[in-house]
Amino acid sequence: MSKIVKETENSIKTAVVEAIKKAIEKGQLPEGEIPEVNVEVPADRANGDFSTNAAMISARAFRCAPKKIADAIKENISLEGTYLEKCETAGPGFINFYLKDSYYGAILRDVKECGSDYGRSDYGKGEKVMLEFVSANPTGPMHMGNARGGALGDCLAAVMERAGYNVSREFYINDAGNQIEKFASSLDVRYRQLFVGEENAPLPEDCYQGLDIKELAEEFKEINGDKYMNTSEEERKKALVDFALPKNIAAMKATMAKYRIEYDKWFHESTLHESGEVMKTVELLKEKGLTYEKDGAVWYKNKEVSEKRLLAEGKTQEEIDRLELKDDVLIRANGNPTYFAADIAYHRNKLVTRGFDKAIDIWGADHHGHVARMKGALESIGIDPSRLDIILMQLVRLMKDGQVVRMSKRTGKSITLTDLLEEIPVDAVRFLFNMREAGSQMDFDLDLAVETSSQNPVYYCQYAHARICSILKKSAAQGTELRDVTDEELLLLSAPEERELIRHLAALTDEIVLSAKNYDPARITRYVIELATLFHKFYNSCRVTCEDESLMQARLFLCVCVRDTIRNILEMFRITVPESM
């Protein structure tokens, strides 16, 4: 939270504890253990600016009514040297605190002095966090789920960094296993079709059907002609994958760069196989007695492990039976590891080999059944499953004119992330995809995303920033230069709209902490929208360029603090911050 807010909350806690000690010394309260004092901001400001239920939670320790404890605290409390004007008791034992006018000026000074660092805290204590998101299959174009996952992941990483975590962004490239074999087979058929015709080399249903496979095969033919028609299937498939996979990965990197996402690492699944980490992980499970062989394959006892975990969590056997738990193959009969085996090894690599304190994955909601499996497998190899958190993200629907849109008018194909970024400003895509928490389904309104009006949330916030820049330029043009304001001048900011705006500025650091703690960066998007709303409300009610020079300077100072805070948030989310619109 803001330095001033934290200082004020701490002063309340100290004052309450000291008041209880005095009351005990005077015999007004019996001896007892003083509980930890909690301070919160009431929903209704009529109940004070801060409140504590210290008296209520002390009732058992002091063996008397909360109201009596609250009255004793009020009688003995000293608020000298704090930003607090007074306190009052209310209801069954709440104690409400009211701020001095000087508090509001102190908040603005804090905002100005911190500059681009306003909102930062050390809440995360430098904990090493790895955030893996998007991780699209490299065998085809990226879709709308990747669009939402990209905005969510990158914005979550940003708020966690601001909250004091040491965050690393990672993209996991599935360049091994079944999907690559399927990719190779699909490319192989499409390449051969170019020479023998589609009727003589039909594409099997289990191959990738997209036009992108055709296009890659045609590009390969342009370079190599029929050279690979006379080689073995194995050699031909390898050549096709060696050509096509790097192109797809390069395209993904280019799309992510256009989306303003910079990963710290692009991690290749293939390196886990080459280094032996996959087989080492399987061996660890074998050593724990959690595998068995059947039909030539190696199986993981997922049913046994999961049942044990669920029973420990309080689930009934009937509830567990309804889940229809099954064991998982780790090594196929042909000797190849499964994706699940590689995934366990990948998470072990994150948490053991590379030593991250916490791994956070963003997955589509259709992977919900995989969460318990992965946590159970990690626990089986001696890794605390609480070190892995999974954020499940719901589906996105693209909407236009109130109707669901599935096909691109330009290409006639399903709309990809690349299509979206070509048609919609990146600012709008990043902002709108970060409007709702991950667990809620969302509609992305294509009409709203391109609208240049206050109906478009990102435009609305950018306009608030531009409007403040315009106010400051206009003031300068009229001969009013910004100067240092005195504490007495800041006391002039006493209108309800001014106080409400300053209180919202004061909440930023705490909002960022809650956003990081709850894995909900949309909280900060909502915060900046509310900040823009409160600024417009202030501007419409309080004339900035007024005859009272001291009041004008105080209001200009407030404008600067709001401008800088909007800029900090938008830049944190990699959204442009125009000075004129």
Secondary structure, 3 states (H helix, E strand, C coil): CCHHHHHHHHHHHHHHHHHHHHHHHCCCCCCCCCCCCCCECCCCHHHCCEEECHHHHCHHHHCCCHHHHHHHHHHHCCCCCCCEEEEEEECCCEEEEEECCHHHHHHHHHHHHHHHHCCCCCCCCCCEEEEECCCCCCCCCCCHHHHHHHHHHHHHHHHHHHCCCEEEEEEEECCCCHHHHHHHHHHHHHHHHHHHCCCCCCCCCCCCCCHHHHHHHHHHHHHHCCHHHHCCHHHHHHHHHHHHHHHHHHHHHHHHHHCCCCCCEEEEHHHHHHCCHHHHHHHHHHHCCCEEEECCEEEECHHHHHHHHHHHCCCCHHHHHHCCCCCEEEECCCCCECHHHHHHHHHHHHHHHCCCCEEEEEEEHHHHHHHHHHHHHHHHCCCCHHHEEEEEECCEEEEECCEECCECCCCCCECCHHHHHHHCCHHHHHHHCCCCCCCCCEEEEHHHHCCCCCCCHHHHHHHHHHHHHHHHHHHHHCCCCCCCCCHHHHCCCCCHHHHHHHHHHHCHHHHHHHHHHCCCCHHHHHHHHHHHHHHHHHHHHCCCCCCCHHHHHHHHHHHHHHHHHHHHHHHHCCCCCCCCC
